């Protein structure tokens, strides 16, 4: 059985919380025209359904000492080997995201490190841990990122 579709108020709550995850229930109630208790119930229901998966602070990577960002494409050295690279790489905290992709590579990893030496070490760690070859694209600048998906009306 598929989950019930989102109604207009649920989508409005998702849009508001996507813009400001710290928005109070009182402010959400004011912006939606619902009571505070009704907003609390709806948000809790959206969390239970998995429509809201968490809340997090957005941290400036450069301020946190991680100014170098890169995308690392990986493919197995042995095509017959098990496809378990995500599990083999999960322990490396410099990998922010792992995306399974169509095309020549199997996965694209988004990584952040302190500098070129740390990137070189991370690439060695990735190759050794997962038995893969890598192709790296270093990010020169990021005009924007972290967009929330648009919530369809």
C-alpha positions as CSV (number, residue, x, y, z in Angstrom):
1,X,0.0,0.0,0.0
2,X,1.5,3.4,-1.0
3,X,1.5,6.3,1.5
4,X,-1.3,8.8,1.2
5,X,-0.4,11.7,-1.0
6,X,0.6,15.0,0.5
7,X,-2.1,17.7,0.7
8,X,-1.6,21.4,0.1
9,X,-0.9,22.1,3.8
10,X,1.7,19.3,4.1
11,X,3.5,20.7,1.0
12,X,3.4,24.3,2.5
13,X,4.9,23.0,5.7
14,X,7.6,21.2,3.8
15,X,8.4,24.4,1.8
16,X,8.6,26.5,5.0
17,X,10.8,23.9,6.8
18,X,13.0,23.5,3.8
19,X,13.7,27.3,3.9
20,X,14.2,27.3,7.7
21,X,14.4,24.1,9.6
22,X,14.4,25.9,12.9
23,X,11.1,27.6,12.3
24,X,8.9,27.4,15.4
25,X,5.5,25.7,15.5
26,X,4.0,29.1,16.3
27,X,5.6,30.7,13.2
28,X,4.5,27.7,11.1
29,X,1.0,28.1,12.5
30,X,0.9,31.8,11.7
31,X,2.1,31.1,8.1
32,X,-0.3,28.3,7.4
33,X,-3.4,29.5,9.3
34,X,-3.4,26.3,11.4
35,X,-3.3,26.1,15.2
36,X,0.1,25.4,16.8
37,X,-1.1,21.9,18.0
38,X,-2.4,21.1,14.4
39,X,1.0,22.1,13.0
40,X,2.8,20.0,15.6
41,X,0.7,17.0,14.6
42,X,1.2,17.5,10.9
43,X,5.0,17.9,11.3
44,X,5.2,14.8,13.5
45,X,3.2,12.9,10.9
46,X,5.5,14.1,8.0
47,X,8.5,12.9,10.1
48,X,6.9,9.5,10.7
49,X,6.1,9.1,7.0
50,X,9.7,9.9,6.0
51,X,8.8,13.1,4.2
52,X,11.0,14.9,6.7
53,X,14.2,12.9,7.2
54,X,16.0,15.2,9.6
55,X,17.2,18.7,10.6
56,X,20.8,19.9,10.3
57,X,22.9,23.0,10.5
58,X,24.5,24.1,7.3
59,X,28.2,24.6,8.0
60,X,30.6,26.6,5.9
61,X,33.2,24.0,4.8
62,X,36.0,26.6,4.5
63,X,35.4,27.8,8.1
64,X,35.4,24.2,9.2
65,X,38.8,23.7,7.7
66,X,37.7,21.8,4.6
67,X,38.0,24.3,1.7
68,X,38.8,21.7,-1.0
69,X,35.8,20.0,-2.6
70,X,36.0,17.4,-5.3
71,X,33.9,14.8,-7.2
72,X,35.5,11.4,-7.4
73,X,34.2,8.9,-10.0
74,X,34.9,5.3,-9.2
75,X,34.6,2.1,-11.1
76,X,35.7,-1.4,-10.0
77,X,39.1,-2.7,-11.2
78,X,37.5,-6.2,-11.4
79,X,34.0,-5.9,-13.0
80,X,33.2,-9.4,-11.6
81,X,33.8,-8.2,-8.0
82,X,30.8,-7.6,-5.7
83,X,29.2,-4.1,-6.0
84,X,29.9,-3.2,-2.4
85,X,31.9,0.0,-2.8
86,X,29.4,2.2,-0.8
87,X,29.7,-0.2,2.2
88,X,33.5,-0.4,1.9
89,X,33.8,3.4,1.8
90,X,31.3,4.4,4.5
91,X,34.0,4.7,7.2
92,X,35.8,7.6,5.3
93,X,34.4,10.8,6.8
94,X,35.7,13.0,4.0
95,X,33.1,11.4,1.7
96,X,30.0,13.6,2.0
97,X,27.8,11.7,-0.5
98,X,27.9,8.6,-2.6
99,X,25.7,8.5,-5.8
100,X,25.1,5.4,-7.9
101,X,25.2,6.7,-11.5
102,X,24.5,5.5,-15.1
103,X,27.5,5.7,-17.4
104,X,31.1,4.5,-17.4
105,X,31.6,4.9,-13.7
106,X,29.6,3.1,-11.0
107,X,29.5,5.8,-8.4
108,X,30.4,9.5,-7.9
109,X,31.6,10.5,-4.5
110,X,31.4,14.1,-3.2
111,X,34.4,14.8,-1.0
112,X,35.7,17.6,1.2
113,X,39.3,17.9,2.5
114,X,41.7,20.4,3.9
115,X,44.0,20.5,0.9
116,X,45.7,18.7,-2.0
117,X,47.8,16.4,0.2
118,X,44.7,15.2,2.1
119,X,42.9,14.7,-1.3
120,X,45.8,12.6,-2.5
121,X,45.7,10.5,0.7
122,X,41.9,10.1,0.5
123,X,42.2,8.9,-3.1
124,X,44.7,6.2,-2.0
125,X,42.4,5.2,0.8
126,X,39.4,5.0,-1.6
127,X,41.3,2.8,-4.0
128,X,42.6,0.5,-1.3
129,X,39.4,0.1,0.6
130,X,37.1,-0.5,-2.4
131,X,39.4,-2.0,-5.1
132,X,38.4,0.7,-7.6
133,X,40.0,3.1,-10.1
134,X,39.3,6.8,-9.6
135,X,38.8,9.9,-11.8
136,X,38.8,13.2,-9.9
137,X,37.3,16.6,-10.7
138,X,38.4,19.4,-8.3
139,X,35.9,22.1,-7.6
140,X,37.3,25.6,-8.2
141,X,34.3,27.5,-6.8
142,X,30.7,26.9,-5.8
143,X,28.4,29.6,-6.8
144,X,25.6,27.9,-4.9
145,X,24.7,24.5,-3.4
146,X,22.4,22.9,-0.9
147,X,19.2,23.7,-2.7
148,X,16.2,22.0,-1.2
149,X,14.1,20.1,-3.7
150,X,11.0,22.0,-4.7
151,X,7.9,20.7,-3.2
152,X,5.3,20.1,-5.9
153,X,1.9,21.8,-5.5
